[in-house]
Amino acid sequence: MALPAPLQLAIRRSRLSVEILKRPSSNETKYDLFQRLNAGGTQANAQELRNVIVIMVSPAYHQFMRECAHRQSYLTVLSASPDQLEKQRDMEYVSRLLVHTYVQYDGKLDVEEFIDKSIVELAIAGEMHSAAVIFNSTFDLLNQAYGANALRRFSSGQPGGRVLLAAYECIAVGVAKNIAHIQAKPDPVHFVRQRISDFWQSRSIDDLFVAGLRGTVRIQRTIPFGANWFAT
């Protein structure tokens, strides 16, 4: 079946761009090229781009991240919608948990650039065993403590609303950074449950949830606050 004439004409007039990478090319060069090619058509989001570079650096680390993202306790606590999962929200929050647990933010980069750079560093380092223990233990505890409400704001003792990124950074990362300390307590689940309840009643969190707060400022508040909050 012949194509319509206007479509044939459009194909003839179309331009095909070719980019050539010489061997050997660094993973960073491949990533930069992928970003430029991504400027046409439907753009990949930030996490989809991260997935690509992690796969190029270490397929094993990407598989490890996928396994974290598929853990049932994590999915319950994250409470992501089907649309969010389609947009890789599960993998994004795995990236954030790993980066904020292991890499100190120095304030020099934009948050997205910091996550990009740091997750590549972690993938290159390739330490997955202890990271898996911390990740799994963190979300198993949060799930046992409050389930799908572990990261939701409490008002008058009742959880509600959506999962907030600032809450994820304070609570999930805070627990991850202190997991060995928490597990050494007589009742780790009770401790986490109590600290989450107290967290939402504290006036100290007001400046963590300010509308319009820049990400670079937010994570310099939320990450240290959460680390200290669950260290008591």
N, C-alpha and C positions, 0 to 999 in steps of 0.2 A: 504494500500500500504506500503510495507516494505521499510525502509530506506536503502540506499546503504551501503554496508559493511564498507567502510572507515569512513563514518559518524557515524555508530553505534560504531565503535572502538573509534573514537574521543570523543564521548559522555561518553563512559565507562571510559576513561582515564582522563576526565575533573575533576577538583576539584571545589567544591562548598564551598565558604567561608561564615561562619555564625558569625555575630556579635550580642551580646546580651546586651541590655541596661536594667539595673535594675531600678525598680521604687522606689522612684521618681528620674528622671535624669534631670539635668538642660538643658535649651535650648542650652546653649553653648556646652554642651557635645554632644547633638544631632547634632548640627551643625558641630562639629569636626568630628564626625563619618561620617556624610554625605560627608564631604570633602574627607575623606580617601576612602570611597566607590566610590567616583567619580573619583578616580585615574585609574579605569579600564574602558574600552570602550570609548564612546564619552563623553568627559568631558563637564560639564556645565561651562558656562562662569561666570565671577565675579557677574554679576547682577542676573543671574539665581540662584546662590547660595544665594545672598542676599534675593531674593524673598522667598526662602525656609525658612530662619531663621525668616523673618518678619512674615510669615504666622504662624510659630510655636509660636512666641511671641504674635502676635495680628492679627488675621484674619481681624478684622475691620480696622486696620491701612493699611493692604495690600490692602483691597478694596478701601480705601480712595486714596491710591497711584494710583491704577488702574483708578479710576475716574479722577484724575488729568491727567494721561497719555492719556486719551481718549478725553480730552477737545479740541475742534476744533481749538481754537486760539493757543493753545500750539503746536498742531501738525503742524499748518501752519508755525509758527515761527521756530520750530525745523527742518522742511523740511527733515525728515529722509527718506531714501530709503526703499523699501520693505524688502531688505536684512537686513538693520539696525534694522528695526522694529522686524523682526524675531529673531534677536539676542538681543532683549530687550533694544535697545538704548533709546526708549521712557521712560521705567521705570528707566533706569540708570540715565538719565538726571533729572527726577523727584527726585530721591534720592539725586543727587548732589545739586539741588536747595534747597531742604529742609535742608540738612545737612549744607551747607555753609551759609544759612540764619540764622540758629538757634544755630549752634555749632562752637565755636572758635577753630581754629586749633593751637595746641601748638608746632608743628614741631617734635614731638617725634615718630610718626608713619608714615609708608609709606602711600601714599594717599589712595590706595585701602583699607588698613587696617583701616584707619581713617573713610572712608565712611562706611565700614562694621560695625564698633563699634558704630558710631554715629547714623546710621539709626535704629539700634536696640534700642539705648537709647531713640530715639524719639518715636519709636513704643511702648515701655514700658510706656513712659509718656502719650501717647495716646491723645495728644492735636491736634485735627483735625479741629475744627471750624475756629480758627484764621489762621491756616496754609492754609486752603482752600481759605479763603478770600485773603490772600497775594498772593498765587499761581495764582488764577484766575485773580485777578486784574493786576498782573504783566504781564501775557501773553496777556490779553485783550488789555492793553496799548501798548505793543510791536507790537501786530498785527495791531492795529489801526495806529501806527506810520509808520511802514515799511513792515508789513506783512511778507512774506517769506524772505525778505531781511534784517530783523531787526538785524540778527547776522552775516551777510556777510560783508567782508571787502569792504570799499568804496575806490575807486581809481579814481581821477579826478571827484569826485561827483557821480560816478556810482558804484552800488553794484555788486559784482561778487564773484566767487569761492564758496567753501563749507563753512558750518558752523564750525567755529573753537572753540575748547573747551575753549581756553583762552578768546575768545570773549564772550562765554556763561557765564563764571565766572565773567567777568568784567561787562557786560551789563545786562544780566538777573538777576544775583545775586545782582548787584548794584541797580537795580530798586527795587527788592524785599526788600532789606534792607532799602530802603527809601520810600516805597510805600505810607505811610501816609503823609509824607512831600510833595511828588509829587502830590498826589491827592488834596492837599490843595491849589495848585497853580491855577490861573485863567484858564489856558488851559494846563492840564497835558499832552495831546497828543503832542501839539506843543513843550512843554518842553523836552519830551523824544526824539522827532524827532531831535530837535536841539542839544541835548547833544550827541546823537549817531553820528550825522554828525560831530560835533566838535571833538569827540573822535578819529575818524579815521584821522583827520587832525593834531592831536597833536603829537609832537615829543616825548612826555613823554611815549608813549606806546611802543616805540621801544624795550625796554628790556623785554616786556611782551610776545613777539612773537619770541624770539630767538630760532632758530632750535636746537633741542637736549636738551632743558632746562628740568631739572628734575622736575617731578610733585611736589615734596615737596617744591622746590624753587618757582615754578610757582605760586602755590596757595597762597604763602606768599606774592606774588606781586600782583596778579590779584584781589583777594578778597578785600584787603584793598583799592586798587586803585579804583575799581568799586564803593565801598561804599562811598568813598570821592567824586568821580566824579559826582554822582547823588544826592549828598547832598547839592549842591550849589543852 
